[in-house]
């Protein structure tokens, strides 16, 4: 059981490192969003995708090991949380503390991931709203003023102005 537990802890530590890398990438993404650096945003998104692929592989391995531990301990796999596993090691305080420390590190890292992603989500929403505002402004410059501009049915008749630019032929 000790070797499988060491393997389990190793996988969780690797997952924590990947999540920490995701926090770094998300922080870089924040800067790219603020300064509208599309090339950087593309590069960061590709790097995040690679990290997610690594994370999915580690997660499959973690679930496989957890299922093995569940068979050995004869308990449901879903009940094997880090806290419950730590409580199983009452007679081995160093292993118990190792699991509790790892649980806390993972918890804090995931809080950081969620926080940075929430900030980026807000920034992206603001960017989209600003783009929409700019597009509406551009569209409105191409429409003639509607003051007293009615058609024969007494409806407002918007007139689209001709395309911008100087016509050399006139």
Number of C-alpha atoms within 10 A of each C-alpha: 10 8 8 13 16 12 15 19 19 13 17 20 16 15 21 21 15 19 20 18 17 24 22 17 20 24 18 14 25 20 14 18 17 12 10 13 12 12 10 16 19 13 13 20 15 12 15 20 13 12 18 15 12 14 18 13 12 17 15 11 16 19 14 14 18 21 17 15 19 16 12 10 12 9 12 12 17 10 12 16 12 17 13 13 16 21 16 12 14 12 9 11 12 12 19 20 15 12 22 18 14 17 20 12 14 19 13 14 20 16 13 18 20 14 14 19 18 12 14 20 13 12 15 15 12 12 15 12 12 12 12 12 12 12 11 11 11 11 11 12 12 14 13 14 14 11 9 10 13 12 10 7 7 9 10 13 16 14 12 13 11 9 8 8 6 7 7 5 4 4
